[in-house]
Amino acid sequence: MDSLLIYLIDLFGTAIFAISGVLLAGRLKMDPFGVIVLGSVTAIGGGTIRDMSLGATPVFWITDTNYLWVIFITCVATMLIVRRPKRLAWWILPVCDAVGLAVFVGIGVEKAMMFQDSALVAIIMGVITGCGGGIIRDVLAREVPMVLRSEVYATACIIGGACHTSALLMGCSNDTAFLVGVFSTLFIRLGAIRWHLSLPIFALNR
């Protein structure tokens, strides 16, 4: 798999995640600093937790500041653009988010396997990479994190991570396993968006 292509998609996913943070900050009427903070934690929060958990320090955005520039430019551009009356089709942001999510999970699993041999830990690191930033974003916004509700989001990450590690255990090359994991996550997430799939909720009867 072309490492440059993965890197560019990773930056693209970083921008998309930052946009979701900016949009939430806008709904909460935050100042520009708050917007950038929320956009940043959404974009790189999961990867930061992953690297710190694995001992992969300095964390990725310290060694490669392109991530920080992408976040800053994206946040500023989004603040300017969303004030205009033009609106994108409803599905564009969720679909782009799904692409970024799938790549984030794949990168998380791949990086975890570089530091240890447990498939279970690798799956968890993949989920954290994909969902960790969104959880931090929602907590800062005083909302119940989306991944803890009925959205088929973390579930897609878990299945994608499991497919990735299973492919490795079956003897597939790293590139093949990466693609298997990425497309598994992507297809499940896109299916959930297309058919409005959700998980059953747990509710206590009073």
C-alpha positions as a Markdown table, in Angstrom:
| # | Residue | x | y | z |
|---|---|---|---|---|
| 1 | Met | 0.0 | 0.0 | 0.0 |
| 2 | Asp | 1.4 | 3.4 | -1.0 |
| 3 | Ser | 2.5 | 5.0 | 2.3 |
| 4 | Leu | 2.1 | 8.5 | 0.8 |
| 5 | Leu | -1.6 | 7.7 | -0.1 |
| 6 | Ile | -2.3 | 6.5 | 3.4 |
| 7 | Tyr | -0.6 | 9.7 | 4.8 |
| 8 | Leu | -2.7 | 12.0 | 2.6 |
| 9 | Ile | -5.9 | 10.1 | 3.5 |
| 10 | Asp | -4.9 | 10.4 | 7.2 |
| 11 | Leu | -4.5 | 14.2 | 6.8 |
| 12 | Phe | -7.9 | 14.3 | 5.0 |
| 13 | Gly | -9.5 | 12.4 | 7.9 |
| 14 | Thr | -7.8 | 14.8 | 10.3 |
| 15 | Ala | -9.5 | 17.7 | 8.5 |
| 16 | Ile | -12.9 | 16.0 | 8.4 |
| 17 | Phe | -12.8 | 15.2 | 12.1 |
| 18 | Ala | -11.7 | 18.8 | 12.9 |
| 19 | Ile | -14.7 | 20.1 | 10.9 |
| 20 | Ser | -17.1 | 18.0 | 13.1 |
| 21 | Gly | -15.5 | 19.6 | 16.2 |
| 22 | Val | -15.9 | 23.1 | 14.7 |
| 23 | Leu | -19.6 | 22.5 | 13.8 |
| 24 | Leu | -20.3 | 21.4 | 17.4 |
| 25 | Ala | -18.4 | 24.4 | 18.7 |
| 26 | Gly | -20.5 | 26.6 | 16.5 |
| 27 | Arg | -23.8 | 25.2 | 17.8 |
| 28 | Leu | -22.5 | 25.9 | 21.3 |
| 29 | Lys | -21.5 | 29.4 | 20.4 |
| 30 | Met | -17.9 | 29.1 | 21.4 |
| 31 | Asp | -15.2 | 31.8 | 20.7 |
| 32 | Pro | -12.5 | 31.1 | 18.1 |
| 33 | Phe | -10.1 | 29.7 | 20.7 |
| 34 | Gly | -12.8 | 27.2 | 21.8 |
| 35 | Val | -13.5 | 26.3 | 18.2 |
| 36 | Ile | -9.9 | 25.5 | 17.6 |
| 37 | Val | -9.6 | 23.5 | 20.8 |
| 38 | Leu | -12.7 | 21.4 | 20.0 |
| 39 | Gly | -11.6 | 20.9 | 16.5 |
| 40 | Ser | -8.1 | 19.9 | 17.6 |
| 41 | Val | -9.1 | 17.3 | 20.2 |
| 42 | Thr | -11.6 | 15.8 | 17.8 |
| 43 | Ala | -8.9 | 15.4 | 15.1 |
| 44 | Ile | -5.9 | 14.2 | 17.1 |
| 45 | Gly | -7.3 | 13.2 | 20.5 |
| 46 | Gly | -7.6 | 9.5 | 19.7 |
| 47 | Gly | -4.2 | 9.2 | 18.1 |
| 48 | Thr | -2.7 | 11.0 | 21.0 |
| 49 | Ile | -4.2 | 8.6 | 23.6 |
| 50 | Arg | -3.1 | 5.7 | 21.4 |
| 51 | Asp | 0.6 | 6.9 | 21.2 |
| 52 | Met | 0.7 | 7.7 | 24.9 |
| 53 | Ser | -0.7 | 4.3 | 25.8 |
| 54 | Leu | 1.7 | 2.4 | 23.5 |
| 55 | Gly | 4.7 | 4.5 | 24.6 |
| 56 | Ala | 5.1 | 5.8 | 21.1 |
| 57 | Thr | 6.5 | 9.2 | 22.1 |
| 58 | Pro | 6.8 | 11.9 | 21.1 |
| 59 | Val | 3.3 | 11.6 | 19.8 |
| 60 | Phe | 2.7 | 11.7 | 16.0 |
| 61 | Trp | 1.7 | 15.4 | 15.8 |
| 62 | Ile | 4.8 | 16.5 | 17.6 |
| 63 | Thr | 7.1 | 14.8 | 15.1 |
| 64 | Asp | 4.9 | 15.9 | 12.2 |
| 65 | Thr | 3.4 | 19.3 | 12.6 |
| 66 | Asn | 1.6 | 19.0 | 9.3 |
| 67 | Tyr | -1.3 | 17.7 | 11.3 |
| 68 | Leu | -1.4 | 20.9 | 13.4 |
| 69 | Trp | -1.4 | 23.1 | 10.3 |
| 70 | Val | -4.1 | 21.0 | 8.7 |
| 71 | Ile | -6.3 | 21.4 | 11.8 |
| 72 | Phe | -5.6 | 25.1 | 12.2 |
| 73 | Ile | -6.4 | 25.9 | 8.5 |
| 74 | Thr | -9.4 | 23.7 | 8.5 |
| 75 | Cys | -10.8 | 25.3 | 11.7 |
| 76 | Val | -10.3 | 28.8 | 10.3 |
| 77 | Ala | -11.7 | 28.0 | 6.9 |
| 78 | Thr | -14.8 | 26.2 | 8.4 |
| 79 | Met | -15.5 | 29.2 | 10.6 |
| 80 | Leu | -15.5 | 31.4 | 7.5 |
| 81 | Ile | -17.4 | 29.1 | 5.2 |
| 82 | Val | -20.2 | 28.0 | 7.4 |
| 83 | Arg | -21.4 | 31.6 | 7.7 |
| 84 | Arg | -22.4 | 31.5 | 4.1 |
| 85 | Pro | -25.9 | 30.4 | 3.0 |
| 86 | Lys | -24.6 | 27.6 | 0.8 |
| 87 | Arg | -25.1 | 24.1 | 2.2 |
| 88 | Leu | -23.6 | 20.8 | 1.3 |
| 89 | Ala | -25.7 | 17.7 | 0.8 |
| 90 | Trp | -26.4 | 16.0 | 4.1 |
| 91 | Trp | -24.5 | 12.9 | 3.3 |
| 92 | Ile | -21.2 | 14.4 | 2.3 |
| 93 | Leu | -19.7 | 15.0 | 5.8 |
| 94 | Pro | -20.8 | 11.6 | 7.2 |
| 95 | Val | -19.4 | 9.8 | 4.2 |
| 96 | Cys | -16.1 | 11.7 | 4.4 |
| 97 | Asp | -16.1 | 11.0 | 8.2 |
| 98 | Ala | -16.5 | 7.3 | 7.4 |
| 99 | Val | -13.5 | 7.3 | 5.1 |
| 100 | Gly | -11.4 | 9.1 | 7.8 |
| 101 | Leu | -12.6 | 6.8 | 10.5 |
| 102 | Ala | -11.8 | 3.6 | 8.5 |
| 103 | Val | -8.2 | 4.9 | 7.9 |
| 104 | Phe | -7.8 | 6.0 | 11.5 |
| 105 | Val | -8.7 | 2.5 | 12.7 |
| 106 | Gly | -6.4 | 0.9 | 10.3 |
| 107 | Ile | -3.5 | 3.1 | 11.3 |
| 108 | Gly | -4.3 | 2.5 | 15.0 |
| 109 | Val | -4.3 | -1.3 | 14.6 |
| 110 | Glu | -1.1 | -1.2 | 12.5 |
| 111 | Lys | 0.8 | 1.0 | 14.9 |
| 112 | Ala | -0.3 | -1.1 | 17.9 |
| 113 | Met | 1.0 | -4.3 | 16.3 |
| 114 | Met | 4.4 | -2.6 | 15.8 |
| 115 | Phe | 4.7 | -2.2 | 19.6 |
| 116 | Gln | 3.1 | -5.5 | 20.9 |
| 117 | Asp | 1.7 | -8.8 | 19.8 |
| 118 | Ser | -1.8 | -8.8 | 21.2 |
| 119 | Ala | -4.6 | -8.7 | 18.6 |
| 120 | Leu | -7.1 | -7.6 | 21.3 |
| 121 | Val | -4.9 | -4.6 | 22.3 |
| 122 | Ala | -4.5 | -3.7 | 18.6 |
| 123 | Ile | -8.3 | -3.7 | 18.1 |
| 124 | Ile | -8.7 | -1.5 | 21.2 |
| 125 | Met | -6.0 | 0.9 | 20.0 |
| 126 | Gly | -7.8 | 1.0 | 16.6 |
| 127 | Val | -11.1 | 1.9 | 18.2 |
| 128 | Ile | -9.4 | 4.5 | 20.4 |
| 129 | Thr | -7.7 | 6.1 | 17.4 |
| 130 | Gly | -11.0 | 6.3 | 15.5 |
| 131 | Cys | -13.3 | 7.2 | 18.4 |
| 132 | Gly | -11.2 | 8.8 | 21.1 |
| 133 | Gly | -11.2 | 12.3 | 19.7 |
| 134 | Gly | -15.0 | 12.3 | 19.3 |
| 135 | Ile | -15.4 | 11.2 | 22.9 |
| 136 | Ile | -13.2 | 14.0 | 24.2 |
| 137 | Arg | -15.1 | 16.5 | 22.0 |
| 138 | Asp | -18.5 | 15.4 | 23.3 |
| 139 | Val | -17.3 | 15.3 | 27.0 |
| 140 | Leu | -16.0 | 18.9 | 26.6 |
| 141 | Ala | -19.3 | 19.9 | 25.1 |
| 142 | Arg | -21.2 | 18.2 | 28.0 |
| 143 | Glu | -22.9 | 15.7 | 25.7 |
| 144 | Val | -23.2 | 12.0 | 25.9 |
| 145 | Pro | -20.5 | 10.7 | 23.5 |
| 146 | Met | -22.0 | 9.6 | 20.2 |
| 147 | Val | -20.2 | 6.2 | 20.4 |
| 148 | Leu | -22.0 | 5.5 | 23.6 |
| 149 | Arg | -25.4 | 5.9 | 22.0 |
| 150 | Ser | -27.1 | 3.8 | 19.4 |
| 151 | Glu | -24.9 | 4.9 | 16.4 |
| 152 | Val | -23.2 | 2.0 | 14.5 |
| 153 | Tyr | -19.8 | 3.8 | 14.9 |
| 154 | Ala | -17.6 | 2.1 | 17.5 |
| 155 | Thr | -19.1 | -1.2 | 16.4 |
| 156 | Ala | -17.8 | -0.6 | 12.9 |
| 157 | Cys | -14.4 | 0.1 | 14.3 |
| 158 | Ile | -14.4 | -3.0 | 16.4 |
| 159 | Ile | -15.4 | -5.2 | 13.5 |
| 160 | Gly | -12.9 | -3.5 | 11.2 |
| 161 | Gly | -10.1 | -3.9 | 13.7 |
| 162 | Ala | -11.0 | -7.6 | 14.2 |
| 163 | Cys | -10.9 | -8.2 | 10.4 |
| 164 | His | -7.5 | -6.4 | 10.2 |
| 165 | Thr | -5.9 | -8.5 | 13.0 |
| 166 | Ser | -7.6 | -11.7 | 11.8 |
| 167 | Ala | -6.1 | -11.2 | 8.3 |
| 168 | Leu | -2.7 | -10.8 | 10.0 |
| 169 | Leu | -3.1 | -14.0 | 12.0 |
| 170 | Met | -4.1 | -15.8 | 8.8 |
| 171 | Gly | -0.7 | -14.9 | 7.3 |
| 172 | Cys | -1.8 | -12.0 | 5.0 |
| 173 | Ser | 0.7 | -9.3 | 4.3 |
| 174 | Asn | 0.5 | -6.0 | 6.3 |
| 175 | Asp | -0.8 | -4.2 | 3.2 |
| 176 | Thr | -3.5 | -6.7 | 2.5 |
| 177 | Ala | -4.6 | -6.9 | 6.2 |
| 178 | Phe | -4.7 | -3.1 | 6.3 |
| 179 | Leu | -7.0 | -2.9 | 3.3 |
| 180 | Val | -9.2 | -5.7 | 4.7 |
| 181 | Gly | -9.6 | -3.8 | 8.0 |
| 182 | Val | -10.2 | -0.4 | 6.3 |
| 183 | Phe | -12.8 | -1.6 | 3.9 |
| 184 | Ser | -14.6 | -3.6 | 6.6 |
| 185 | Thr | -14.9 | -0.5 | 8.8 |
| 186 | Leu | -15.9 | 1.6 | 5.8 |
| 187 | Phe | -18.6 | -0.7 | 4.4 |
| 188 | Ile | -20.2 | -1.2 | 7.8 |
| 189 | Arg | -20.2 | 2.5 | 8.6 |
| 190 | Leu | -21.5 | 3.5 | 5.1 |
| 191 | Gly | -24.2 | 0.8 | 5.4 |
| 192 | Ala | -25.3 | 2.3 | 8.7 |
| 193 | Ile | -25.5 | 5.8 | 7.2 |
| 194 | Arg | -27.3 | 4.6 | 4.1 |
| 195 | Trp | -29.9 | 2.5 | 5.9 |
| 196 | His | -30.0 | 4.4 | 9.1 |
| 197 | Leu | -28.9 | 1.4 | 11.1 |
| 198 | Ser | -28.6 | 1.6 | 14.9 |
| 199 | Leu | -28.0 | -0.6 | 17.8 |
| 200 | Pro | -30.7 | -1.5 | 20.3 |
| 201 | Ile | -30.7 | 0.7 | 23.4 |
| 202 | Phe | -30.6 | -0.3 | 27.0 |
| 203 | Ala | -33.3 | 1.4 | 29.1 |
| 204 | Leu | -34.6 | 0.6 | 32.5 |
| 205 | Asn | -38.3 | 0.5 | 33.0 |
| 206 | Arg | -39.5 | 2.5 | 35.9 |
